[in-house]
Amino acid sequence: MRLKPVLFFLIVGGLCTYLVVQQAKEGAPGMINIGQMAPDFTIKDQSGKSVNLSDYRGNLVFLNFWASWCDPCIDEMPALETMNNSYKGRKFKMLTVSTDVNPDNAAEIYKKLNLHYSWYADPGRQVAGKYHVEKYPETFIIDANGHVLRHFWQVNTTLMSQIDGYLRNQEAAAATPIS
């Protein structure tokens, strides 16, 4: 039956088209737009190891910008911990980037909230600048090929189901043989 793959791609295509149109309506000049290639960057983790965004090709990437002085950022962090734990073992990578001038402030928040997912310091806002980050928290969902799927401020209740859908689509596409 060839009807199932056709329906799958029609539904996924319709959803992608809807998201692109919605983002185009909400986007502004100078912002990262849906469908655009996510700007690559190099950043160091807390142990000093360099990480490139391009290292995570083949994965759905959750790129979150935050700061220790941002109450909404702090409020969503336990949910991010839960999300990261929920997607362990799948093609999902969470990169949270603190724009604090003093990275010790970010480390203090992590310790206080007993968080275990990785975070990266961007005290000079080089990475945040590439993404035109203006509000906090600000998050980008990046597909396995490096394109921006979604851009939003603050995690909402439907986000995990959307990420689950993105991961299912990504896994189905990887499992579909190319004829």
C-alpha positions as CSV (number, residue, x, y, z in Angstrom):
1,M,0.0,0.0,0.0
2,R,1.5,3.3,-1.1
3,L,-1.3,5.3,0.4
4,K,0.2,5.5,3.9
5,P,3.5,7.1,2.9
6,V,1.6,9.6,0.6
7,L,-0.7,10.5,3.4
8,F,2.2,10.8,5.9
9,F,4.1,13.2,3.6
10,L,0.9,15.2,2.8
11,I,0.2,15.7,6.6
12,V,3.8,16.5,7.4
13,G,4.0,18.9,4.4
14,G,0.8,20.6,5.5
15,L,2.0,21.0,9.0
16,C,5.4,22.4,7.8
17,T,3.6,24.8,5.5
18,Y,1.3,26.0,8.3
19,L,4.3,26.6,10.6
20,V,6.3,28.5,7.9
21,V,3.3,30.7,7.2
22,Q,2.7,31.4,10.9
23,Q,6.3,32.2,11.5
24,A,6.4,34.5,8.4
25,K,3.5,36.4,9.8
26,E,5.2,36.8,13.2
27,G,8.8,37.2,12.1
28,A,10.5,40.5,11.8
29,P,13.5,41.7,9.7
30,G,16.8,40.6,11.2
31,M,15.3,37.6,12.9
32,I,16.0,33.9,12.3
33,N,13.1,32.6,10.2
34,I,11.5,29.2,10.1
35,G,13.1,27.1,7.3
36,Q,16.3,29.1,7.5
37,M,19.6,27.3,8.1
38,A,20.5,27.7,11.7
39,P,23.7,29.7,12.1
40,D,26.5,27.4,13.2
41,F,28.5,28.3,16.2
42,T,31.2,27.0,18.6
43,I,30.8,27.2,22.3
44,K,32.5,25.6,25.3
45,D,30.8,23.5,27.9
46,Q,31.6,23.8,31.6
47,S,34.6,21.5,31.3
48,G,36.1,23.6,28.6
49,K,35.2,21.2,25.7
50,S,34.3,23.0,22.5
51,V,30.9,22.0,20.9
52,N,29.7,23.0,17.4
53,L,26.0,23.2,16.6
54,S,26.9,21.2,13.4
55,D,28.2,18.4,15.6
56,Y,24.5,17.6,16.3
57,R,23.3,17.2,12.7
58,G,21.1,14.1,12.5
59,N,19.4,15.2,15.8
60,L,16.5,17.4,16.7
61,V,18.2,20.3,18.6
62,F,16.5,22.3,21.3
63,L,18.6,25.5,21.5
64,N,17.5,27.7,24.5
65,F,18.9,31.1,25.5
66,W,18.5,32.2,29.1
67,A,20.0,34.3,31.9
68,S,20.1,33.9,35.7
69,W,18.3,37.3,36.2
70,C,15.3,36.2,34.1
71,D,12.5,34.8,36.2
72,P,10.6,33.2,33.3
73,C,13.9,31.4,32.4
74,I,14.2,30.1,36.0
75,D,10.6,29.0,36.0
76,E,10.9,26.9,32.9
77,M,14.2,25.1,33.9
78,P,12.6,22.2,35.8
79,A,10.4,21.5,32.7
80,L,13.5,21.5,30.6
81,E,15.1,19.0,32.9
82,T,12.1,16.8,32.6
83,M,12.0,17.2,28.8
84,N,15.7,16.4,28.5
85,N,15.3,13.2,30.6
86,S,12.2,12.2,28.6
87,Y,14.1,12.2,25.3
88,K,17.3,10.5,26.4
89,G,18.2,7.7,24.0
90,R,16.5,9.4,21.1
91,K,17.9,11.7,18.4
92,F,17.3,14.8,20.6
93,K,20.0,17.2,21.9
94,M,19.3,20.1,24.3
95,L,21.7,23.0,24.2
96,T,21.0,25.7,26.8
97,V,23.0,28.9,26.6
98,S,23.4,31.3,29.4
99,T,24.1,34.9,28.4
100,D,25.1,35.9,31.9
101,V,28.2,38.2,31.9
102,N,29.4,36.2,34.9
103,P,29.0,32.4,34.3
104,D,29.2,31.8,38.0
105,N,25.6,33.2,38.3
106,A,24.4,30.5,35.9
107,A,26.2,27.8,37.8
108,E,24.6,29.0,41.0
109,I,21.1,28.6,39.5
110,Y,21.9,25.1,38.3
111,K,23.1,24.1,41.7
112,K,20.2,25.7,43.5
113,L,17.6,24.0,41.2
114,N,19.6,20.7,41.2
115,L,19.7,20.6,37.4
116,H,21.7,18.0,35.4
117,Y,21.4,18.9,31.8
118,S,24.4,20.6,30.1
119,W,24.6,24.4,29.7
120,Y,27.0,26.6,27.9
121,A,28.2,30.1,28.7
122,D,28.0,32.9,26.2
123,P,29.0,35.9,28.3
124,G,29.9,38.1,25.2
125,R,26.6,37.1,23.5
126,Q,28.4,35.9,20.3
127,V,26.0,33.0,19.9
128,A,23.0,34.9,21.1
129,G,23.9,37.7,18.6
130,K,23.9,35.2,15.7
131,Y,20.3,34.3,16.6
132,H,19.2,37.9,17.2
133,V,18.1,37.0,20.7
134,E,16.2,39.9,22.3
135,K,13.8,38.2,24.8
136,Y,14.4,35.6,27.5
137,P,13.9,32.7,27.5
138,E,14.2,32.3,23.7
139,T,14.2,28.9,22.1
140,F,14.9,27.5,18.6
141,I,14.0,24.0,17.5
142,I,16.4,22.9,14.8
143,D,15.8,19.8,12.6
144,A,18.2,17.0,11.7
145,N,19.4,18.9,8.6
146,G,20.2,22.1,10.5
147,H,17.1,24.1,9.6
148,V,15.0,26.1,12.1
149,L,11.6,24.4,12.6
150,R,10.3,26.6,15.4
151,H,11.2,29.7,17.3
152,F,9.4,30.8,20.4
153,W,9.7,32.5,23.8
154,Q,9.1,30.4,26.9
155,V,8.2,26.8,27.0
156,N,4.4,26.1,26.8
157,T,2.4,23.0,27.6
158,T,2.0,21.8,24.0
159,L,5.8,21.9,23.3
160,M,6.6,18.3,24.4
161,S,3.8,16.9,22.2
162,Q,5.2,19.0,19.3
163,I,8.7,17.8,19.9
164,D,7.5,14.3,20.1
165,G,5.8,14.7,16.7
166,Y,9.0,16.2,15.2
167,L,11.0,13.2,16.6
168,R,8.5,10.7,15.2
169,N,8.6,12.3,11.8
170,Q,12.4,12.4,11.9
171,E,12.6,8.7,12.9
172,A,10.0,7.7,10.3
173,A,11.9,9.6,7.6
174,A,15.2,7.9,8.6
175,A,13.5,4.5,8.5
176,T,11.8,5.1,5.1
177,P,13.9,3.5,2.3
178,I,14.7,5.8,-0.6
179,S,13.6,4.3,-3.9
